[in-house]
Amino acid sequence: MIDPVLLRENPVLVKRSQEARGESPDTVDAALEADRARRAAITAFEELRAAQNAHGKKVAQAPKDEKAALVAEAKELSERVKQAQHAVTAAEEASALALSKIENIVIDGVPAGGEDDFVTLRTHGEVPAFAFEPRDHLELGELLDAIDMERGTKVSGSRFYFLKGIGARLELALMNLALDRALQAGFVPLIPPTLVRPEVMRGTGFLGQHAAEVYHLEEDDLFLVGTSEVPLAGYHMDEILDLSEGAKRYAGWSTCYRREAGSYGKDTRGIIRVHQFNKLEMFVYTTAADAEAEHLRLVEMQERMLQDLGLSYRVIDVAAGDLGSSAARKYDIEAWVPTQNAYRELTSTSNCTTYQARRLDIRHRLPAEPGKGSGKTEPVATLNGTLATTRWIVALLETHQREDGSVTVPEVLRPFLGGLEVMEPVT
């Protein structure tokens, strides 16, 4: 959630952010009113509690002949205190609900609008040109005996697949390359659980706009994650972190699951938009002051990976209406897919500022002032970014294909494939 102090002191800023996202500014007025009602309920409760305490002292000191009447008054006052306490609980729940409808405050400079209103920041590499008619990634995958959609559908239904032989090895090579890069950059590797509790899924913001994409196991009340961002955000839930020596950086390798609700008819061929995939996700806990610099660092790591894999791409500043509720700014990197004659998203990296941390109660301690004991605490900032995922295979196969259906292996991947330089067709 956003900072309630910011809501009270600068509602115009909050409204402007909501409007940039395409959301109603009325949510801000509703949250302000609910916050006022909550504070009024707390004040009323505290006043009654003070009166109850004062009355208790009066009863204790009263003569016997006055005690019966005073005890009766005390019982009535006790009932009023209980009612006031219930009113506080109800007001706090209403305030939390109203506040949860306000999405993270977008950072200055984020373009307003929806999915098509992004701003291209830069492009890298020449669009691949072929002296032959290029094959798409599925045709190449079938020639290489690397992708089996037919049996994936037979076993699990549409949008499922098998990676086989060199296809399985290629994905593992990508993931291991990404893991090596993350380790060199000081990230701690984690293999997280892929089932999480509702409070973790809700805390990261995935039960809002994206709720329809999430698989829910009703009997266990657990959610399958669509990204290891979710368990990595929950890793330090309800904790106070020590960031005095710098940010905490994690690299989570996990299988991810998405319903892809509302995407039927889109990208049904191949492995661009599927229900299950693997991903190496970077996740960072840092201070609010360092978050924007950390965001650029994550983008730099992603670009270096794509460059070393020989992919042409563009970096876009995602528009406010396409950010998702938690992100204050998001950069996507889209690689060129030759047979689609288009750029397609391979990575995202988001600066969620303190939004997720407030919901998950993750703080860090500020340096103490001289002679005043331990320092105060404040919410951390969280960031996330993809460093490798199954979809990268699409761009790799199509970009590095040869006329006979073979595919050149990028040099950086060869050590992870036993030195293999070319993936050859098997049929």
N, C-alpha and C positions, 0 to 999 in steps of 0.2 A: 504494500500500500504506500501511498505518498505520505510525506511528512505532514501531520495535522497542523503543525504550526505554520507551515507554508500555506496550507489551505486557508487558515484564518487571516494571515497577514497579507497574502497576495492572491486573492481569489481570481483576479483578472488574468494573471499568468496561467492559472490552472484552467480557466475557461478557454483561453487561447490555445492551450495544448489540446484540450478535448476537441475543439473545433478543427484544429489541424488534422486530427485523427479521423474526422468525420463523425464524431460523437456529439451528443447534445450537451450544451453547456448547462442545461437544467440539472444535470447530475451534480454539478458543483453546488448549486443553491440547495439542493436536497441534502447534500452532505453537510453543508454549513448549518442548516436547520437541525439536523439530527445531532450534530456536535454540540450545538447550543442546548438542546434538550437533555443530552447526556450530562453536560456540566451542571445544568440546573438540577437534575435529579441527584447528582452527587452532592451538591451544596445542601439540598433539602435533607438528604440522609445524614450528612455530617452535623447539621444543626440539630436534628432530632437526637442523634447520638450524644451530642454535647449536653442537650437538655436532659436526656435520660441519665447520664452520669451525674449531673448536678442534682437531679431529683433523688438518685440513689443515696447520695451523701446526706440529703435532707431527711430521708427516711431513717437513716442510721442514727441521726442525732435527735429525732423527734421524740417527744414524750409519748408514753404508752397510749394515752387517750386520743392521740392524733394519728397514730401509726396505721390504724385500719383504713382510714380514708386515703392516706398517702400511699399505702400498698395498692389499693384499688386504682389510684391514679397511675401508679408505676406499671400495673398490668396493661392499662389502656395505652400508655406511652410505649411499652414494649411491643404491642401489636402494631402501633403506628410505625415504629422503627422497622419491623419486619416487612411491612407493606412498602416502606420507602426503599428498603434493600432490594425487594423484588422489582421495584420501579427502576432502580439503577441497573440491575441486570438486563431488563428489557430494553432500556435506553442504550446501554452499551452494545447490545446485539444489533439494535436498529442502526446505530451509528457505524458499527463495523461493516454492516451490509451496505449502507449508503456509501461509505468510503471505498469499499471494494469495487464499486462501479466506476471509480475514477482510475483511469489507466496512468501509467508512469508519465511523468512530465517530459515531453520531448526536449532534446537539447537544441539550443539556438543553432539555426542553420539547416536543420533537418527539413527537407522539402515537404510541403503540405500536399495532401491528396492521397490517392489510392495506388493500386498495384502498378499502374502505367505511368505514374508521375515521378519515378525515380530520376536521379541525376547521375549521369556517367562521369566518374571522376578521372578515369584513365583507362587506356587499353594497352595490351602488351602482345607482341608477336603478330606475324602476318597470318591472315586467314589462309588455311591450307588450300592449295590448288593441286588438282590431280590431272594427269594425262589420260585417265581412264574414268569410267563411271564408278564412283565410290560405292561400296556396300555399306549398309547400316550396321550398327553394332550387333544386332541379333543374327543377321546373316553371317557376319564374321564369326560370332560366337559359336554358331552351329557348324561352320566349316572347321573351326579349331577344336570342335567337340568340347567347348568350354562352358556353354550355356544351354540348359535343357528346360525350356518353358513348358513343353508338352507334358513332361512327367511331373513338373512342379504343379501344373494345373490338375493333373490326375490325382495327385496325392493330397493337395491342400486347397485347390480352387484357383480362381483367376487371380492374377497379380502375384503368384508365387512361382518359384523357379528353383532349379538346382544349378549351382556353379560346380563344374566338373573338371577334373584333370587340371589343365593349365589355367582354366578359369578360377578354380579354387586357389591354386598356387599364386595367381596374379593378385587376387584380393589380399591374401596373407602377406604377399610382398609389399603391397601398398601400405597395409596397416603397420607392418614392421618398420618400413621406412619412416612413416609418420611417428611411430613410437621412438625410434632412434633420434629423430629431430627434436621431439618433445623432451627427451632425456637430456640432450645436449643443451637445451634451453632452461634446464632446471626444474622441469615438471616431474611430479611424483606420479608414477603409473598406478592406476587402480583398475581392477575389474569389479564393477559395482553390481549389486542386485538389479534385476530388471523388473521386479515387482515392487511397488512402493505403496505406502499408506496414503489415504485421501489427503491428509494434512500436508504431505510433501508435494503431491501433485498440485494441490490447490495453492500452496505457498509459492510455487514457481510460476503460477499464472496459466497453467495448462488446462484448467477446468473452466475457463472463460470462453473466449472465442473458439478455442481449439478442442472443446470438450467432445464434439462429435467425432474427432479423429482418434480418440483414445479408447483402447480396449479396457473394459472393466470386468473383473471377475466378481460377480455379485455375491456369491456364496462366501467368499473370503474378504470381500470389500477391499480388494487390492487392484492396482492399475498397472498394466504393462506400459513401460516407458517408450516414448517415441524418440528419446535422446538421452544419453547418460548425463546431460545437464541436470536432469531431475534428481537422481540419487546423489550426484555430486553437490548439488545445492543443499540437499538434506543432510549431507555428511556432517556438517558443523551446526546443524539446527540446535537452538537453545544453548549456544556456547558463546563464551567471550574469548576471542582470539588474541594472540600476541603477534602484532604486525610490526613490532619495533625493528625487526631485522629485514623487513620487506614483505612482499605479497606471498600468499600461499597459492601455489600453482599445481593443479592436478591434471592428469591425462587419463580419461576414462575410456576403456575399450569395451564395447558392449554390443550385443544384438539389440536392434530397435524395432518397434512395431507401430504401424500407423494404419488406421482404417482407410485413409484417403477419402473420407466422406466428401461428397460433392464433386469428386474429380472423375466420375464415371464418363467414359468417352474420351478422356484426355490421356495421352501417352500410354495407351493400352498395349502397344507393341514393345516388347523388350523389358529392360530392367530400369527404365527411367523413374517410373512411379509405381512402387511396389509396397506390399504390406509388411515386409520383413527385410532388414538389411543390417550390415555391420558398419560401425562408425568409431573413429577415434576422436573424442571430443576434449578440447581444452577447456578448463574451468579455473577461474581466478577469483580469489578473495583479496581485496586490497582496500585502501582508504578511498574515500570519495574524491579527495584531491588528486589522487594518482590514476583514477579510472580512465580518463580520456587518453592519457599517454599509454596505458596498458592496452587499450583498445587498438591503437595504431600498431603496437608491437605484435598483437595477434594477427592482424591483417598482413603485416610484413612476413610473418612465418608462413602464412597460407600462400602468399604470392611466391615466395621462394620455392615452395614445394611444386607449385604449378609450373613455374619457369623451368625447374630442373627436370620435370617430366615432359617438357617440350610442348606444352599446351598454350594455345592462344586464348586470351581471356580479356574481360573487362571488369573493373571494380565499380560498383554502383552504391550510391547513398540512397537507401530505401526510404520511400515516402512514409510520412507519419501514419497514414491509414493502413499501411501494410506491415507495421512493426510487430504486431502482437502486443498484448497488454503490458508485458514486463519490460520490454526494451525501450530505452530512451533514445537510442540511435543504433542502427544496424547497417553494416556493410555486407553486401553479397558479392561474391566473385563468381562470374558466369563464364564457363569455357565454351569455345566455339565447337558446335557439333555439325560437321560438314553436311551430312545427309538431311539435316533439318534446316540448314542455311540460317542458323540462329544461335545465339548464346543461350546456354542453359545453366542454371544455378548448380554449382558444385560445393560452395562453402557459404556459410553465414557466420558472422561474428557480431555479437550484441553486447552493448554496454547497458546493463540493467540498473545502473546506479545503486541506490539503496532500497529499491522497490521490493525485491525478493527477500532481502535480509530483514526488512521490517516485518514481513509476513512470517518469516521463519525464526525470528528473534536471534539473529546472529550479529554480534557486536564486537568491537575491539576497544581496548583501553587506551585512552589518551595519556601522554606523559603527565606525571603528577606535578603540580605546582610545588615549589620549595616549601617544606614545612607543613604540607597539607595532606600527607598520606597518599594513598593510591589515587590515580587519576580517574576522571569521569569516563563513561563509555559512550560510544555512538555506533550507529549501524555501519556495517562494512558495505562496500560496493562489490557487486558480483558481475563477472563477465564470462561469456562462453564463446567458443568458436570451433568449427569443424576443421580437422587437419587431414582426414582421409575418410572416405565412405565408399560403399559399393558403387554408387552412381559414377564415380570417376572412371570406372572401366569403360563406360559408354564413350567418353571423350578420348580415352587412350586408344581403344581399338580403332575408332574411326579416323583419328588424326594420324596414326602411325601405320595405317594399312598399306599394303602393296598390291599390285595388280593381280597377282595370283592368289590373293586371299590370305597371304601370310601377313604378320604384323611385327614390325620392329620393336624390340623391347628397349625402352629408354635406359640409358647407361646407368642411371642411379638405381634402377630396380634390378639390374643384372646380378649383383652380389646376393640378392635374396631369392634368386631363381637358379642358383648353381652356375652362374655365368652365362645363362642362355641369352643369346643375342636376337634370335628371331623365333616367333611362335609360328609353327608351320601347320597348314591344313592337314587333317587326318582323313578326310574323305574327298 
